[in-house]
Amino acid sequence: MTVTIVGAQLGDEGKGGIVDLYGDAADVVARYQGGDNAGHTVVEDGDEYKLSLVPSGAVRGKTGVLGNGVVVNPRTLFDEIDALNERGLDPDVRIARRAHVIMPYHRVLDGIEEEAKSDSDLEAGTTGRGIGPTYEDKVGRRGIRVGDLLDPAVLRDRLEYVVPQKRAIYEDVYGKSAGEEFDVEALFEEFRAFGERIRAEDMAVNAGEFLAQQEHAGANVMLEGAQGTSLDIDHGIYPYVTSSNPTAGYAATGTGLGVTEVGRGEVIGIIKAYLSRVGTGPLPTELDGDLAEYIRDEGGEYGTVTGRPRRVGWLDMPMLRHAARASGFTAIAINHLDVLAGLDELRVGHAYELDGETIETMPATTERWGDCEPIYRTFDGWPEVDWRDVANEGYDALPEAAREYVEYVETELGVPAYAISVGPDRADSIVRTDPFA
């Protein structure tokens, strides 16, 4: 059976925590897109693990798979694995042979291209980790894949073809002086060594075949997306988007499992009880001033990868309706409900006003989304309580106003909330339904 985890907003929804929450029942956790820009934090018995590439389930001893839709930076991957080893963990991580590799020149070009866009309205606010340039090379059929690292002759051929092109862009277009990031021999030696480690540790797999075999043997497979629906390259707020598809349809493409296989399982949309994002672009329900600072500080709204302060806003229901339709949610999980405690009043962007009309989902273009004015609904706030006690006692222990808030979201999206997070630790979650049951 599969369960697919999808971000319903703009990333940073707490997907890693939900993957970890249901980790006992999952045997395999597979990432299907994104790269080491996808920071997630898992808290286990008060110990915090910040990961950006290793799948969340690795903290719980599950097999983690980086699917063919992921772009892999071997430096990051092995740094994270080594750091987990030092903390007494031995993560079982497999990498798709078809996954593309982030090379040092991708990171350099990512930074300089964003810098060149900084004076225009095209700046996407990327993490500068080479994600976009790697996907560009993938589509341009000049990428280097994990399988290429395993064959030194193929690796050298690929590098000798692509590196001169990248060096020319760096030097001739941007007027910079190229270093080791654009040196074929240096890149060959470093990445051949990565290939040797991948082979020695038996990490490379044909992802679709591996996952299908696991599932047919009775394993529960969790498919983990990165970022969120409104950052999807097709369905998001273009051009302020990531370079891949976080929506559920890509769970099949990015792993090699068939759409019928994925479609037979649950698709859980992960929602933060308010809105947050890192990056530029419109945000109709955005907050500022003291209220924004309060939510940002209470929720720890600073990027896992970059440390940048996140922008915050009220929950945006048209955004959630769009996400639920695009991925076909069968359920949701709501995180950070406790962060809103102590406010006298909460608001939700229930709909938009656009050109004098009321609309209940996002327009197709970002420019039109920026023209939208939110139509708010107001909710009573709820007090601070002992959230660990609430989690232990269950849903009915939530303050009444908090339950009304949850039930409003359920009603609007037409799906149940399987889990509600009221704190950073796994023990601070109310689990109402096990999707693998």
Secondary structure by P-SEA (a helix, b strand, c coil): cbbbbbbccccccaaaaaaaaacccccbbbbccccccbbbbbbcccbbbbbcccccccccccbbbbcccccccaaaaaaaaaaaaaaccccbbbbbcccccccaaaaaaaaaaaaaaccccccccccccaaaaaaaaaaacccccaaaaacaaaaaaaaaacaaaaaaaacccccccccccccaaaaaaaaaaaaaaaaaaccccaaaaaaaaaaaabbbbbbbbcccccccccccccccccccccccccccccccccaaaaaabbbbbbbccbbbbccccccccccccaaaaaaaaaacccccccccbbbbbcccaaaaaaaaaaccccbbbbccccccccccccccccbbbccccccccccccaaaaaacccbbbbbbbbcccaaaaaaaaccccccaaaaaaaaaaaaaacccccccccccccccccccccccc
